[in-house]
């Protein structure tokens, strides 16, 4: 069995099943209808369907509304991202994590994980 990483065994198995059934190959799961927790002009915050629940009490994802990688963000999107980081994100979350390309399941849509850490890890 592969190393679980930041997911519990149950969440990792659910995630692995999802991947093995090819759902990640059927379009971007970040673009699909995910009810936003919070929505802005260029960004939205969504729930992580496969959270890093070994460490996180809350694991949301901040994504641009456009399906793009970081290098394709325009100046307006970058400014709103910086504003969100320094206001809403700083007040609601403890950690903001950008996974490296080696572990991203959806590398073609820029996203960052917003984490509130469990009291006990």
URTA-V490573 format. One record per residue. N is the residue number from 0. SS is DSSP state (helix for helix, strand for strand, loop for the rest). PHI is phi in degrees with one decimal (999 if undefined). NEAR is the number of other C-alpha atoms within 10 Angstrom. Layout:
N	SS	PHI	NEAR
N	SS	PHI	NEAR
//
This chain:
0	loop	999	3
1	loop	-66.4	6
2	loop	-56.9	8
3	loop	-67.2	14
4	loop	69.8	13
5	loop	-94.6	14
6	loop	-102.2	18
7	loop	-69.2	16
8	helix	-56.8	14
9	helix	-60.8	12
10	helix	-68.5	18
11	helix	-61.6	20
12	helix	-64.5	14
13	helix	-63.1	14
14	helix	-63.8	15
15	helix	-62.8	14
16	helix	-60.2	12
17	helix	-56.6	13
18	helix	-65.7	13
19	helix	-64.5	11
20	loop	-81.2	9
21	loop	82.5	10
22	helix	-66.3	12
23	helix	-74.0	14
24	helix	-87.1	11
25	loop	-100.4	7
26	loop	88.1	10
27	loop	-80.3	15
28	loop	-72.9	15
29	loop	-79.3	22
30	loop	-81.7	13
31	loop	-62.6	8
32	loop	-57.2	7
33	loop	-114.4	14
34	loop	-63.8	11
35	loop	-69.3	15
36	loop	-77.9	12
37	strand	-150.0	12
38	strand	-131.5	14
39	loop	-126.7	13
40	loop	-61.3	10
41	loop	-116.6	14
42	strand	-134.7	19
43	strand	-143.9	17
44	strand	-111.2	23
45	strand	-124.7	20
46	strand	-77.3	19
47	loop	-83.5	16
48	loop	-64.8	15
49	loop	-127.2	18
50	loop	-66.4	22
51	loop	-83.9	22
52	loop	-78.5	21
53	loop	-73.8	17
54	loop	-117.6	19
55	strand	-108.1	21
56	strand	-78.3	15
57	strand	-131.0	18
58	strand	-139.3	22
59	strand	-102.6	23
60	strand	-128.5	22
61	strand	-99.5	26
62	strand	-131.6	22
63	strand	-72.7	25
64	loop	-67.4	18
65	loop	-82.6	14
66	loop	-81.3	16
67	loop	-145.5	15
68	loop	-92.6	13
69	helix	-52.2	14
70	helix	-63.3	7
71	helix	-96.3	12
72	loop	-62.5	16
73	loop	-88.5	9
74	helix	-62.3	9
75	helix	-64.9	11
76	helix	-64.3	17
77	helix	-64.2	15
78	helix	-64.6	12
79	helix	-65.9	16
80	helix	-58.3	20
81	helix	-62.9	12
82	helix	-64.7	12
83	helix	-61.3	16
84	helix	-60.7	15
85	helix	-84.9	11
86	helix	-120.8	11
87	helix	-58.8	11
88	helix	-62.2	19
89	helix	-62.2	13
90	helix	-85.4	10
91	helix	-103.9	11
92	loop	-127.8	17
93	loop	-98.8	13
94	strand	-136.7	14
95	strand	-121.5	18
96	strand	-125.0	11
97	loop	-109.7	12
98	loop	-70.3	14
99	loop	-77.2	8
100	loop	-58.3	10
101	loop	-64.7	7
102	loop	-119.8	9
103	loop	-69.8	13
104	loop	-81.9	13
105	loop	-130.9	15
106	loop	-71.7	16
107	loop	-85.0	13
108	loop	-127.1	19
109	loop	-57.3	22
110	strand	-160.1	23
111	strand	-129.4	15
112	strand	-89.1	23
113	strand	-110.3	25
114	strand	-123.4	23
115	strand	-113.9	17
116	strand	-75.3	18
117	loop	-61.6	12
118	loop	-64.4	8
119	loop	-126.6	8
120	loop	-111.3	9
//
